[in-house]
Amino acid sequence: MQADIKITVLKRLLIEDACEEYAEGDWAPCSRLTDGQEFIVSGTDIGIPDGFCSWAWADLHKYIVTLARGGNFLGSKPGKTVAACTDGYRPVIFAIERIEPE
């Protein structure tokens, strides 16, 4: 099974207390992505979608491959999970869903 995957940007965050304590300069939530933005990944060619952040892709890739190949995650509904990029100042939360073939 090689299902397609939909990635949805659920929420872009800014961890203000971490920025104040550890970062230099002004910070804002991730400007590369927008809340509600969707990307489709082909299950037969699991490559980074156009316009997607390469750092977030590195964090999400293992979840995408697992779902595309029919796997599931403990505690998540079958074919779905939620994951985040690991930017400690401005993480982005993503929904990752298997698109079941018809």
N, C-alpha and C positions, 0 to 999 in steps of 0.2 A: 504494500500500500504506500503510495506517495501522494498524500493529499495536499492541496493548496492551504495556505495559512493566511489569515487576516490579522494584522497588527493594528490596534487602535490606541492612540494616545489618550489615556484616561485623564491624566492631570500632570501639569508641570508645577513643580514646587520650588520654593526658595527657603532654605534653612537659615533664617536671618541671624540667629544667635551664633551659628558656626561661622557665618560670613563676618560678623562683627569681631569675633574672637580670633579667627585664623586667616582670613583673606585680606588682601589689599585691594583698594579701589571699590568702585560701586558694582554691585551685583544685581542681577535680575533673573527671573526664571529663564530657562532655555529659550533662545530665540530662533533656533533652527526648526523646531517643531511647534505645532499648535494643538491645543486641546481639541479632541474629536477627530483629528486627522487620521486617515486610514491608509494602510499599505497592504498590498496583496503580494505574497511570496509564492512562486510556483513550487510545488512539491517535487517536481522532476528536475528543477534547476534552482536549488536553494542558495540564491545569491542576494546580496544586499539590494533592496529596492532603491530606485532613483530618489534622491532627496533625503534618504534616511541617514541618520548620524552614524558614522563608523564606530564611534565609541559605544553607543547604545547597542549597535549590532553585535559587537563582541560580547556584550553582556547577555543578550537575548538569544544568540544563535543556538545554544544547547537546548533551550526550550522549544524553539522553532523546529529543529531537526527531530526531536522526540515526538512532538505532536504530528508532524508531517508523516512520520513513519508508523503512526498508529498508537503510540504510547500515550500514557496519561500520568498525572501527578497526584500523589496522595494529598487529600484535602481539597482538591479542585474538582469541579464537575468534569465528567469525561469530555475530552476534546478541547478543554479550556484551561487557561491559567492566567495569573497576573504576575508580572515581574517588573523590575525597575532597572534603570541604568545606575551605575555606581558613582555618579557624580555626587560627592558629599555635600556640596554647596547648593546645587540645583538639580536634584534627581527628577527623573521623568518616570511616571508609572504607566505601564502598558498592559492592555488586555491582549492575549494571544489566543486565537481560536482556529481550530481545524475546520476547514470547509469540507463538509462531507460530500463525496460524489453522489450525484443523483442517479 
